[in-house]
Amino acid sequence: MTEEPYRWLEAIANRREYVQEQLRGGRPGFAVSGASGILLAAPGSGGTKVFEIHDRIAMVAMGHPADIERVRQILIDASHVESFTRSAADVSLARLVASSLAPVLKQNFEQLFSPPVLVELLLAEVGGIRDTFVRVRPDGSYATSQGPLGLVTTEQSRESTLILELATTMPRNLERSTAFSLLSEVEKRLKSDKRAALVGAVEGEEQDCLEIAFLRRATEANRPTFELL
């Protein structure tokens, strides 16, 4: 009996290692605050990685497509319930993560005989003055920051470091070309360092490998809007 807690801890450690291994190699996604809203981008190929959750909330995800869709549906359902029982204005990113998403992910991660949820998430909420970013991990843990940049990545790589470095110099007036320019510069530096292969996100070449969306800030005349660019 005295060995049971240690076995459980060992099993959790093995599960965490398995999840990290399954997610390793995923391309970093990011979101950057600008004067008129938040630019979200996710390089790579395959399924959709950038989603609208609610009027002011969007998500950049990496991981297994089925698990991404599962998490997306959890957040959308929770936001609809919150909007119906309270009001649309009361739906907040902090409450969605703390009350709806994080407990589900934590419970799933600790159920050793069920498959883990293979996702890493970056959630963004556009505000009146400051924007909010929440990084959510597969075990339900999360970290909140107040702009100007959010990044989702499975490991600290040269590419993610460059994105963090260069995104702080991006113009406040964000456009589609802004994301291409950033990743183009990342590509040049990676090639010069000889630490990674070609990023392949130069404007005019293979544009379908970079998914970009804009979460537009509300104005006196318009509500917040989500636009795929």
MIVOLO-342063 format. One record per residue (C-alpha): residue in one letter; residue number from 0; y negated, x, z negated; chain. Coordinates in nm, 3 decimals. Example, Ala and Ser with C-alpha at 12.3 -4.5 7.8 and 13.67 -1.06 7.14 Angstrom:
MIVOLO-342063
residuo->A num->0 py->0.450 px->1.230 pz->-0.780 cadena->A
residuo->S num->1 py->0.106 px->1.367 pz->-0.714 cadena->A
END
This chain:
MIVOLO-342063
residuo->M num->0 py->0.000 px->0.000 pz->0.000 cadena->A
residuo->T num->1 py->-0.239 px->0.283 pz->-0.081 cadena->A
residuo->E num->2 py->-0.207 px->0.410 pz->0.276 cadena->A
residuo->E num->3 py->-0.321 px->0.086 pz->0.441 cadena->A
residuo->P num->4 py->-0.699 px->0.151 pz->0.426 cadena->A
residuo->Y num->5 py->-0.650 px->0.494 pz->0.582 cadena->A
residuo->R num->6 py->-0.436 px->0.348 pz->0.859 cadena->A
residuo->W num->7 py->-0.706 px->0.090 pz->0.930 cadena->A
residuo->L num->8 py->-0.975 px->0.359 pz->0.945 cadena->A
residuo->E num->9 py->-0.760 px->0.567 pz->1.177 cadena->A
residuo->A num->10 py->-0.700 px->0.266 pz->1.401 cadena->A
residuo->I num->11 py->-1.074 px->0.191 pz->1.418 cadena->A
residuo->A num->12 py->-1.145 px->0.554 pz->1.506 cadena->A
residuo->N num->13 py->-0.885 px->0.542 pz->1.782 cadena->A
residuo->R num->14 py->-1.032 px->0.217 pz->1.911 cadena->A
residuo->R num->15 py->-1.381 px->0.366 pz->1.918 cadena->A
residuo->E num->16 py->-1.252 px->0.670 pz->2.106 cadena->A
residuo->Y num->17 py->-1.077 px->0.442 pz->2.358 cadena->A
residuo->V num->18 py->-1.394 px->0.240 pz->2.421 cadena->A
residuo->Q num->19 py->-1.602 px->0.555 pz->2.468 cadena->A
residuo->E num->20 py->-1.347 px->0.693 pz->2.713 cadena->A
residuo->Q num->21 py->-1.344 px->0.371 pz->2.917 cadena->A
residuo->L num->22 py->-1.723 px->0.365 pz->2.941 cadena->A
residuo->R num->23 py->-1.771 px->0.738 pz->3.005 cadena->A
residuo->G num->24 py->-1.927 px->0.826 pz->3.337 cadena->A
residuo->G num->25 py->-2.135 px->0.509 pz->3.373 cadena->A
residuo->R num->26 py->-2.481 px->0.559 pz->3.524 cadena->A
residuo->P num->27 py->-2.776 px->0.504 pz->3.285 cadena->A
residuo->G num->28 py->-2.979 px->0.185 pz->3.321 cadena->A
residuo->F num->29 py->-3.336 px->0.163 pz->3.200 cadena->A
residuo->A num->30 py->-3.635 px->-0.064 pz->3.143 cadena->A
residuo->V num->31 py->-4.001 px->0.040 pz->3.138 cadena->A
residuo->S num->32 py->-4.302 px->-0.152 pz->3.008 cadena->A
residuo->G num->33 py->-4.603 px->-0.192 pz->3.233 cadena->A
residuo->A num->34 py->-4.933 px->-0.374 pz->3.236 cadena->A
residuo->S num->35 py->-4.791 px->-0.692 pz->3.388 cadena->A
residuo->G num->36 py->-4.437 px->-0.686 pz->3.249 cadena->A
residuo->I num->37 py->-4.111 px->-0.491 pz->3.229 cadena->A
residuo->L num->38 py->-3.937 px->-0.316 pz->3.518 cadena->A
residuo->L num->39 py->-3.557 px->-0.308 pz->3.480 cadena->A
residuo->A num->40 py->-3.328 px->-0.090 pz->3.693 cadena->A
residuo->A num->41 py->-2.957 px->-0.012 pz->3.705 cadena->A
residuo->P num->42 py->-2.825 px->0.244 pz->3.955 cadena->A
residuo->G num->43 py->-2.469 px->0.241 pz->4.075 cadena->A
residuo->S num->44 py->-2.243 px->0.023 pz->4.285 cadena->A
residuo->G num->45 py->-2.033 px->-0.283 pz->4.222 cadena->A
residuo->G num->46 py->-2.124 px->-0.599 pz->4.034 cadena->A
residuo->T num->47 py->-2.456 px->-0.721 pz->3.902 cadena->A
residuo->K num->48 py->-2.597 px->-0.527 pz->3.608 cadena->A
residuo->V num->49 py->-2.943 px->-0.682 pz->3.557 cadena->A
residuo->F num->50 py->-2.967 px->-1.040 pz->3.431 cadena->A
residuo->E num->51 py->-3.216 px->-1.297 pz->3.307 cadena->A
residuo->I num->52 py->-3.126 px->-1.439 pz->2.965 cadena->A
residuo->H num->53 py->-3.428 px->-1.655 pz->2.882 cadena->A
residuo->D num->54 py->-3.793 px->-1.696 pz->2.978 cadena->A
residuo->R num->55 py->-3.901 px->-1.369 pz->2.816 cadena->A
residuo->I num->56 py->-3.566 px->-1.192 pz->2.782 cadena->A
residuo->A num->57 py->-3.357 px->-0.990 pz->3.028 cadena->A
residuo->M num->58 py->-3.054 px->-0.760 pz->3.008 cadena->A
residuo->V num->59 py->-2.935 px->-0.436 pz->3.168 cadena->A
residuo->A num->60 py->-2.563 px->-0.385 pz->3.118 cadena->A
residuo->M num->61 py->-2.296 px->-0.128 pz->3.193 cadena->A
residuo->G num->62 py->-1.923 px->-0.169 pz->3.145 cadena->A
residuo->H num->63 py->-1.643 px->-0.397 pz->3.259 cadena->A
residuo->P num->64 py->-1.773 px->-0.683 pz->3.479 cadena->A
residuo->A num->65 py->-1.568 px->-0.948 pz->3.295 cadena->A
residuo->D num->66 py->-1.700 px->-0.835 pz->2.957 cadena->A
residuo->I num->67 py->-2.056 px->-0.818 pz->3.088 cadena->A
residuo->E num->68 py->-2.028 px->-1.179 pz->3.202 cadena->A
residuo->R num->69 py->-1.881 px->-1.280 pz->2.867 cadena->A
residuo->V num->70 py->-2.169 px->-1.125 pz->2.675 cadena->A
residuo->R num->71 py->-2.424 px->-1.273 pz->2.916 cadena->A
residuo->Q num->72 py->-2.281 px->-1.620 pz->2.857 cadena->A
residuo->I num->73 py->-2.289 px->-1.575 pz->2.479 cadena->A
residuo->L num->74 py->-2.659 px->-1.490 pz->2.493 cadena->A
residuo->I num->75 py->-2.748 px->-1.769 pz->2.735 cadena->A
residuo->D num->76 py->-2.560 px->-2.032 pz->2.532 cadena->A
residuo->A num->77 py->-2.724 px->-1.913 pz->2.210 cadena->A
residuo->S num->78 py->-3.071 px->-1.923 pz->2.368 cadena->A
residuo->H num->79 py->-3.011 px->-2.278 pz->2.495 cadena->A
residuo->V num->80 py->-2.900 px->-2.396 pz->2.151 cadena->A
residuo->E num->81 py->-3.199 px->-2.228 pz->1.989 cadena->A
residuo->S num->82 py->-3.435 px->-2.380 pz->2.245 cadena->A
residuo->F num->83 py->-3.286 px->-2.728 pz->2.195 cadena->A
residuo->T num->84 py->-3.278 px->-2.726 pz->1.814 cadena->A
residuo->R num->85 py->-3.618 px->-2.560 pz->1.775 cadena->A
residuo->S num->86 py->-3.828 px->-2.495 pz->2.085 cadena->A
residuo->A num->87 py->-3.832 px->-2.257 pz->2.382 cadena->A
residuo->A num->88 py->-4.111 px->-2.060 pz->2.216 cadena->A
residuo->D num->89 py->-3.890 px->-1.998 pz->1.910 cadena->A
residuo->V num->90 py->-3.621 px->-1.816 pz->2.107 cadena->A
residuo->S num->91 py->-3.650 px->-1.449 pz->2.016 cadena->A
residuo->L num->92 py->-3.450 px->-1.142 pz->2.109 cadena->A
residuo->A num->93 py->-3.418 px->-1.031 pz->1.747 cadena->A
residuo->R num->94 py->-3.260 px->-1.361 pz->1.641 cadena->A
residuo->L num->95 py->-3.025 px->-1.378 pz->1.942 cadena->A
residuo->V num->96 py->-2.889 px->-1.031 pz->1.870 cadena->A
residuo->A num->97 py->-2.868 px->-1.055 pz->1.490 cadena->A
residuo->S num->98 py->-2.732 px->-1.411 pz->1.468 cadena->A
residuo->S num->99 py->-2.527 px->-1.457 pz->1.784 cadena->A
residuo->L num->100 py->-2.427 px->-1.139 pz->1.965 cadena->A
residuo->A num->101 py->-2.384 px->-0.867 pz->1.702 cadena->A
residuo->P num->102 py->-2.145 px->-1.068 pz->1.478 cadena->A
residuo->V num->103 py->-1.921 px->-1.154 pz->1.775 cadena->A
residuo->L num->104 py->-1.903 px->-0.794 pz->1.892 cadena->A
residuo->K num->105 py->-1.839 px->-0.662 pz->1.542 cadena->A
residuo->Q num->106 py->-1.560 px->-0.912 pz->1.479 cadena->A
residuo->N num->107 py->-1.399 px->-0.833 pz->1.813 cadena->A
residuo->F num->108 py->-1.421 px->-0.458 pz->1.754 cadena->A
residuo->E num->109 py->-1.246 px->-0.485 pz->1.417 cadena->A
residuo->Q num->110 py->-0.964 px->-0.709 pz->1.544 cadena->A
residuo->L num->111 py->-0.723 px->-0.431 pz->1.630 cadena->A
residuo->F num->112 py->-0.472 px->-0.644 pz->1.820 cadena->A
residuo->S num->113 py->-0.722 px->-0.789 pz->2.067 cadena->A
residuo->P num->114 py->-0.876 px->-0.600 pz->2.362 cadena->A
residuo->P num->115 py->-1.222 px->-0.455 pz->2.286 cadena->A
residuo->V num->116 py->-1.536 px->-0.565 pz->2.468 cadena->A
residuo->L num->117 py->-1.624 px->-0.280 pz->2.705 cadena->A
residuo->V num->118 py->-2.003 px->-0.307 pz->2.734 cadena->A
residuo->E num->119 py->-2.318 px->-0.115 pz->2.654 cadena->A
residuo->L num->120 py->-2.634 px->-0.325 pz->2.666 cadena->A
residuo->L num->121 py->-3.008 px->-0.290 pz->2.684 cadena->A
residuo->L num->122 py->-3.195 px->-0.612 pz->2.609 cadena->A
residuo->A num->123 py->-3.566 px->-0.642 pz->2.681 cadena->A
residuo->E num->124 py->-3.820 px->-0.899 pz->2.562 cadena->A
residuo->V num->125 py->-4.164 px->-0.916 pz->2.718 cadena->A
residuo->G num->126 py->-4.438 px->-0.985 pz->2.462 cadena->A
residuo->G num->127 py->-4.805 px->-1.063 pz->2.460 cadena->A
residuo->I num->128 py->-4.905 px->-0.712 pz->2.352 cadena->A
residuo->R num->129 py->-4.590 px->-0.509 pz->2.287 cadena->A
residuo->D num->130 py->-4.250 px->-0.533 pz->2.449 cadena->A
residuo->T num->131 py->-3.924 px->-0.506 pz->2.256 cadena->A
residuo->F num->132 py->-3.607 px->-0.323 pz->2.354 cadena->A
residuo->V num->133 py->-3.271 px->-0.357 pz->2.178 cadena->A
residuo->R num->134 py->-2.979 px->-0.123 pz->2.250 cadena->A
residuo->V num->135 py->-2.646 px->-0.292 pz->2.163 cadena->A
residuo->R num->136 py->-2.318 px->-0.103 pz->2.135 cadena->A
residuo->P num->137 py->-1.959 px->-0.231 pz->2.170 cadena->A
residuo->D num->138 py->-1.903 px->-0.239 pz->1.792 cadena->A
residuo->G num->139 py->-2.197 px->-0.475 pz->1.737 cadena->A
residuo->S num->140 py->-2.436 px->-0.214 pz->1.603 cadena->A
residuo->Y num->141 py->-2.784 px->-0.216 pz->1.755 cadena->A
residuo->A num->142 py->-3.119 px->-0.040 pz->1.745 cadena->A
residuo->T num->143 py->-3.461 px->-0.192 pz->1.814 cadena->A
residuo->S num->144 py->-3.768 px->-0.019 pz->1.956 cadena->A
residuo->Q num->145 py->-4.115 px->-0.128 pz->2.062 cadena->A
residuo->G num->146 py->-4.154 px->0.009 pz->2.418 cadena->A
residuo->P num->147 py->-4.260 px->0.173 pz->2.635 cadena->A
residuo->L num->148 py->-3.906 px->0.258 pz->2.749 cadena->A
residuo->G num->149 py->-3.549 px->0.147 pz->2.688 cadena->A
residuo->L num->150 py->-3.236 px->0.327 pz->2.808 cadena->A
residuo->V num->151 py->-2.869 px->0.231 pz->2.810 cadena->A
residuo->T num->152 py->-2.618 px->0.511 pz->2.856 cadena->A
residuo->T num->153 py->-2.271 px->0.596 pz->2.729 cadena->A
residuo->E num->154 py->-2.343 px->0.963 pz->2.670 cadena->A
residuo->Q num->155 py->-2.635 px->1.204 pz->2.647 cadena->A
residuo->S num->156 py->-2.644 px->1.346 pz->2.998 cadena->A
residuo->R num->157 py->-2.892 px->1.546 pz->3.200 cadena->A
residuo->E num->158 py->-2.964 px->1.234 pz->3.405 cadena->A
residuo->S num->159 py->-3.048 px->1.019 pz->3.103 cadena->A
residuo->T num->160 py->-3.264 px->1.298 pz->2.957 cadena->A
residuo->L num->161 py->-3.463 px->1.323 pz->3.280 cadena->A
residuo->I num->162 py->-3.510 px->0.946 pz->3.298 cadena->A
residuo->L num->163 py->-3.650 px->0.947 pz->2.946 cadena->A
residuo->E num->164 py->-3.879 px->1.236 pz->3.028 cadena->A
residuo->L num->165 py->-4.011 px->1.106 pz->3.361 cadena->A
residuo->A num->166 py->-4.042 px->0.738 pz->3.267 cadena->A
residuo->T num->167 py->-4.321 px->0.820 pz->3.024 cadena->A
residuo->T num->168 py->-4.533 px->0.942 pz->3.317 cadena->A
residuo->M num->169 py->-4.482 px->0.634 pz->3.532 cadena->A
residuo->P num->170 py->-4.790 px->0.430 pz->3.630 cadena->A
residuo->R num->171 py->-4.873 px->0.115 pz->3.436 cadena->A
residuo->N num->172 py->-4.874 px->-0.091 pz->3.757 cadena->A
residuo->L num->173 py->-4.499 px->-0.105 pz->3.814 cadena->A
residuo->E num->174 py->-4.344 px->-0.185 pz->4.152 cadena->A
residuo->R num->175 py->-4.005 px->-0.151 pz->4.322 cadena->A
residuo->S num->176 py->-4.107 px->0.184 pz->4.462 cadena->A
residuo->T num->177 py->-4.174 px->0.306 pz->4.107 cadena->A
residuo->A num->178 py->-3.804 px->0.300 pz->4.019 cadena->A
residuo->F num->179 py->-3.708 px->0.468 pz->4.346 cadena->A
residuo->S num->180 py->-3.969 px->0.739 pz->4.289 cadena->A
residuo->L num->181 py->-3.838 px->0.804 pz->3.938 cadena->A
residuo->L num->182 py->-3.474 px->0.833 pz->4.047 cadena->A
residuo->S num->183 py->-3.573 px->1.040 pz->4.349 cadena->A
residuo->E num->184 py->-3.739 px->1.291 pz->4.119 cadena->A
residuo->V num->185 py->-3.433 px->1.283 pz->3.890 cadena->A
residuo->E num->186 py->-3.218 px->1.361 pz->4.195 cadena->A
residuo->K num->187 py->-3.431 px->1.660 pz->4.292 cadena->A
residuo->R num->188 py->-3.415 px->1.807 pz->3.944 cadena->A
residuo->L num->189 py->-3.042 px->1.752 pz->3.912 cadena->A
residuo->K num->190 py->-2.983 px->1.926 pz->4.243 cadena->A
residuo->S num->191 py->-3.203 px->2.217 pz->4.145 cadena->A
residuo->D num->192 py->-3.020 px->2.247 pz->3.812 cadena->A
residuo->K num->193 py->-2.683 px->2.222 pz->3.989 cadena->A
residuo->R num->194 py->-2.560 px->2.015 pz->3.698 cadena->A
residuo->A num->195 py->-2.475 px->1.692 pz->3.875 cadena->A
residuo->A num->196 py->-2.400 px->1.547 pz->4.214 cadena->A
residuo->L num->197 py->-2.649 px->1.369 pz->4.435 cadena->A
residuo->V num->198 py->-2.794 px->1.062 pz->4.266 cadena->A
residuo->G num->199 py->-2.839 px->0.889 pz->4.602 cadena->A
residuo->A num->200 py->-3.125 px->0.654 pz->4.513 cadena->A
residuo->V num->201 py->-3.398 px->0.768 pz->4.748 cadena->A
residuo->E num->202 py->-3.609 px->0.492 pz->4.893 cadena->A
residuo->G num->203 py->-3.491 px->0.400 pz->5.238 cadena->A
residuo->E num->204 py->-3.135 px->0.531 pz->5.174 cadena->A
residuo->E num->205 py->-2.859 px->0.322 pz->5.021 cadena->A
residuo->Q num->206 py->-3.107 px->0.094 pz->4.850 cadena->A
residuo->D num->207 py->-2.826 px->-0.144 pz->4.760 cadena->A
residuo->C num->208 py->-2.705 px->0.109 pz->4.500 cadena->A
residuo->L num->209 py->-3.010 px->0.045 pz->4.283 cadena->A
residuo->E num->210 py->-3.058 px->-0.299 pz->4.130 cadena->A
residuo->I num->211 py->-3.416 px->-0.369 pz->4.026 cadena->A
residuo->A num->212 py->-3.578 px->-0.667 pz->3.854 cadena->A
residuo->F num->213 py->-3.916 px->-0.744 pz->3.704 cadena->A
residuo->L num->214 py->-3.975 px->-0.949 pz->3.389 cadena->A
residuo->R num->215 py->-4.332 px->-1.063 pz->3.439 cadena->A
residuo->R num->216 py->-4.562 px->-1.112 pz->3.142 cadena->A
residuo->A num->217 py->-4.706 px->-1.460 pz->3.079 cadena->A
residuo->T num->218 py->-5.067 px->-1.529 pz->3.169 cadena->A
residuo->E num->219 py->-5.299 px->-1.818 pz->3.094 cadena->A
residuo->A num->220 py->-5.197 px->-1.979 pz->3.422 cadena->A
residuo->N num->221 py->-4.827 px->-1.887 pz->3.443 cadena->A
residuo->R num->222 py->-4.517 px->-1.870 pz->3.228 cadena->A
residuo->P num->223 py->-4.312 px->-1.547 pz->3.208 cadena->A
residuo->T num->224 py->-4.089 px->-1.507 pz->3.513 cadena->A
residuo->F num->225 py->-3.786 px->-1.299 pz->3.610 cadena->A
residuo->E num->226 py->-3.776 px->-1.163 pz->3.965 cadena->A
residuo->L num->227 py->-3.506 px->-0.962 pz->4.141 cadena->A
residuo->L num->228 py->-3.685 px->-0.711 pz->4.365 cadena->A
END
